[in-house]
């Protein structure tokens, strides 16, 4: 089995239409727990998502996650943090 699978979409709307059960890493979210580790994670831009994008998440009732840190993670670092979380849980 693969530990991590990655797929690239043309737009956030396309992703939201094709994927039903996912979590989003964004500012101000909940700390991830064990139940989240098998979900699909969407990691956004370093500056966070815009209001239009957050509306898509509200439409899908998507869980918003965030790591407990004072630092703003680069997208590349956030991917590694999410992968580490999944492996260690």
ABEGO torsion letter per residue (X at the ends): XBABBBBBBABAAAAAAABABBBBBBBGBBBBBAAAAABBBBBBBAAEBBAAAAAAAAAAGBBBBBBBBABBBBAAAAAAAAAAAAAAX
